[in-house]
Amino acid sequence: MRGNLLRAISHDLRTPLTSIYGSASTLISKKNALSEGQQLKLLGEIQEDSEWLIRMVENLLAVTRIDGAKVKIVKTPIVLDELIDSVLMKFSKKHPNQKVITQIPADFVDIPMDSILIEQVLLNFLENAVFHAKGMTELKLSVSLAGDKAIFEVADNGCGIPEEILDKIFTGCYKKSAAPIDGTRSNMGIGISVCAAIIKAHGSEIFVENRKGGGAVFRFSLARGCDDEQ
């Protein structure tokens, strides 16, 4: 997994850095020849690429906490309401215009986890929908209880995921030409690969499928009781 990530980031980091450098150079060398609108457009592109790089670094920092087969996640009981509130607060700061429909149990629920890593997973799912689910009008984050497990789902009603990459999406090693769903960003595989590693370290797996009515849903479960073997 780490090998796939490292092979991918050389390209995925170079692209926005090249764009930032090009836009900044144009602003410096041709400032007087550019209209205010053109300058704002270049500054907007610099801001967008910088935000993308920040998300990439956050993903890579999360990976450094995953140490292959030797990983041992330190789990702390986290109140579900507080986890979801924290995720939504961070998401809304980056995407204030994107509404997220939430559905969680009304009862008090606490789940053993590394909350920082699980927040990263949920944020990645939500942001991937924003960037890749073309035509999306509804984004939903839900948690349900099934026996001793809590099942997390992030679903959208966008364009869905191409069938040819569904079975490779968690490896980060599919061809980049197939990755961009909306023709803008190609970072989907890296973020999802990180999510898969985090959930695996928690003793579970991630699943993804296209919805019959359109869109995609990402799903994983966490044990509600402590497991000393994980």
C-alpha positions in Angstrom: 0.0 0.0 0.0 2.8 2.4 0.9 4.6 1.5 -2.3 1.5 2.3 -4.4 1.1 5.6 -2.6 4.7 6.7 -3.0 4.7 5.8 -6.7 1.5 7.8 -7.2 2.4 11.0 -5.3 5.4 11.9 -7.5 2.9 12.6 -10.3 0.0 13.9 -8.1 2.1 16.4 -6.2 4.0 17.6 -9.2 0.8 18.6 -11.1 -0.5 21.2 -8.6 3.0 22.4 -7.8 3.6 23.0 -11.5 0.3 24.9 -11.7 1.0 27.0 -8.7 4.5 27.9 -10.1 3.1 28.7 -13.5 0.3 30.9 -12.1 2.6 32.7 -9.7 5.2 33.3 -12.5 2.6 34.7 -14.8 1.3 37.1 -12.1 4.9 38.3 -11.4 6.1 38.7 -15.0 2.9 39.9 -16.6 1.1 41.7 -13.8 0.6 45.0 -15.7 -0.7 43.2 -18.8 -3.3 41.2 -16.9 -6.8 42.5 -16.1 -8.1 42.3 -12.5 -10.3 39.4 -13.5 -7.4 37.5 -15.0 -5.3 38.1 -11.9 -8.2 36.9 -9.6 -8.5 33.8 -11.8 -4.9 32.9 -11.4 -5.0 33.6 -7.7 -8.0 31.4 -7.4 -6.2 28.6 -9.2 -3.3 29.0 -6.8 -5.6 28.8 -3.8 -7.4 25.7 -5.2 -4.1 23.9 -5.8 -2.8 24.9 -2.4 -5.9 23.5 -0.7 -5.5 20.3 -2.7 -1.9 20.0 -1.5 -2.9 20.5 2.1 -5.4 17.6 1.8 -2.7 15.4 0.2 -0.3 16.1 3.1 -3.1 15.3 5.6 -3.6 12.0 3.8 0.1 11.2 3.9 0.4 12.2 7.5 -2.4 9.7 8.3 -0.4 7.0 6.4 2.6 7.6 8.6 0.5 6.4 11.6 -0.1 3.1 9.8 2.9 0.7 10.1 1.9 -2.2 7.9 1.3 -5.5 9.6 2.8 -4.3 12.9 0.3 -1.6 13.4 -1.6 -1.5 16.7 -4.3 1.2 16.8 -4.8 2.7 20.2 -8.6 2.8 20.6 -10.4 5.2 22.9 -14.2 5.1 23.4 -15.6 8.0 21.3 -19.1 9.3 21.6 -20.7 9.0 18.1 -22.5 12.3 18.2 -19.2 14.1 19.0 -17.4 12.3 16.2 -20.0 13.3 13.6 -20.2 16.9 14.9 -16.4 17.2 14.5 -16.4 15.8 11.0 -19.3 18.0 9.9 -17.7 21.1 11.4 -14.4 20.5 9.6 -16.1 19.7 6.4 -18.3 22.8 6.4 -15.3 25.0 6.9 -13.9 23.8 3.6 -17.2 23.4 1.8 -19.7 25.8 3.3 -22.2 25.5 0.4 -22.4 21.7 0.5 -25.2 20.4 2.7 -24.7 17.0 4.3 -27.8 15.0 5.4 -27.0 13.1 8.5 -28.8 10.1 10.0 -27.4 8.6 13.2 -29.0 6.6 16.2 -30.9 8.7 18.7 -29.5 6.6 21.5 -26.1 7.3 23.2 -23.4 5.3 21.4 -19.7 5.2 22.0 -17.3 3.3 19.8 -13.6 2.4 20.5 -11.5 3.9 17.7 -8.6 6.2 16.8 -10.9 9.2 16.3 -8.4 11.3 14.4 -8.0 8.6 11.8 -11.7 7.8 11.5 -12.4 11.5 11.1 -9.9 11.5 8.2 -11.7 8.6 6.6 -15.1 10.3 6.8 -13.8 13.6 5.6 -12.1 11.9 2.6 -15.3 10.2 1.7 -17.3 13.4 1.9 -14.7 15.4 -0.1 -14.4 12.8 -2.8 -18.1 13.1 -3.4 -17.7 16.9 -3.7 -14.9 16.6 -6.2 -15.8 13.5 -8.2 -19.6 12.9 -8.0 -20.6 15.0 -11.0 -24.2 16.0 -10.9 -24.6 15.3 -7.2 -27.6 17.0 -5.5 -27.6 15.0 -2.3 -24.8 13.9 0.1 -25.6 11.8 3.1 -23.6 10.6 6.1 -25.3 7.9 8.1 -24.5 5.5 10.9 -26.6 2.5 11.9 -26.2 -0.3 14.5 -26.2 -4.0 13.7 -25.5 -6.2 16.6 -22.1 -5.3 18.0 -21.1 -3.2 15.0 -21.6 0.4 14.0 -22.0 0.7 10.2 -20.9 4.0 8.6 -22.0 5.0 5.1 -21.3 8.0 2.9 -23.6 8.1 -0.1 -24.2 10.5 -3.0 -26.5 10.6 -6.0 -23.9 11.7 -8.5 -22.5 10.1 -11.6 -21.2 6.9 -9.8 -17.8 5.2 -10.2 -16.7 3.7 -13.5 -17.1 -0.1 -13.3 -13.5 -0.7 -14.5 -12.0 0.9 -11.3 -14.5 -0.3 -8.7 -12.4 -3.4 -7.8 -9.2 -1.4 -7.8 -10.3 1.8 -6.0 -8.8 0.8 -2.6 -5.4 -0.1 -4.0 -4.4 3.2 -5.5 -2.8 1.4 -8.4 -5.4 1.7 -11.2 -4.5 3.7 -14.3 -4.7 7.4 -13.6 -6.3 8.0 -17.0 -9.4 6.3 -15.6 -9.4 8.0 -12.2 -10.8 11.5 -12.7 -14.5 11.1 -12.6 -15.4 14.7 -13.3 -12.3 15.6 -15.3 -10.8 17.8 -12.6 -8.7 16.0 -10.0 -6.9 12.6 -10.1 -6.3 12.2 -6.4 -9.2 9.9 -5.6 -7.1 6.7 -5.4 -4.6 8.0 -2.9 -7.2 9.3 -0.4 -9.3 6.1 -0.7 -6.2 3.9 -0.3 -5.4 5.7 3.0 -9.0 5.1 4.1 -8.7 1.4 3.4 -5.4 1.2 5.4 -6.9 3.0 8.4 -10.0 0.8 8.5 -8.0 -2.4 8.1 -5.9 -1.3 11.0 -9.1 -1.0 13.0 -9.8 -4.7 12.1 -12.4 -4.1 9.4 -12.8 -3.4 5.7 -14.2 -0.8 3.4 -16.7 -1.5 0.7 -18.0 0.6 -2.2 -20.8 0.1 -4.7 -22.8 2.1 -7.2 -26.3 2.8 -6.2 -29.2 1.6 -8.4 -30.7 5.1 -8.5 -27.4 6.7 -9.3 -24.3 7.7 -7.3 -22.0 5.7 -5.1 -21.9 4.6 -1.4 -18.8 3.9 0.7 -19.3 1.7 3.7 -17.3 0.4 6.7 -18.1 -1.0 10.1 -16.4 -0.6 13.5 -16.8 -3.0 16.5 -18.7 -1.4 19.3 -16.8 -3.5 21.9 -13.1 -3.5 22.7 -11.1 -6.3 21.1 -7.7 -6.9 22.6 -6.5 -8.9 19.6 -6.7 -5.9 17.2 
